[in-house]
Amino acid sequence: MRVLAEDALRDAVLLVFANKQDLPNAMNAAEITDKLGLHSLRHRNWYIQATSATSGDGLYEGPDWLSNQPRNQK
């Protein structure tokens, strides 16, 4: 997550699309959180959206979450 430490991304929120959730061996949100070390991101909003591009499941919920995040007014 070094890229998120850059000054230009200091106030950025993070949306992770966990695709391929229709497959039996897909990692769940907790596994992805651990693998990416997201709990270590202090003072940053992040969200994992389970998706299946094949069926379309979860494709709209992620952008909905993103659009509801507060914008930094500089």
Order of alpha helices (4+ residues) and beta strands (2+ residues): beta-alpha-beta-alpha
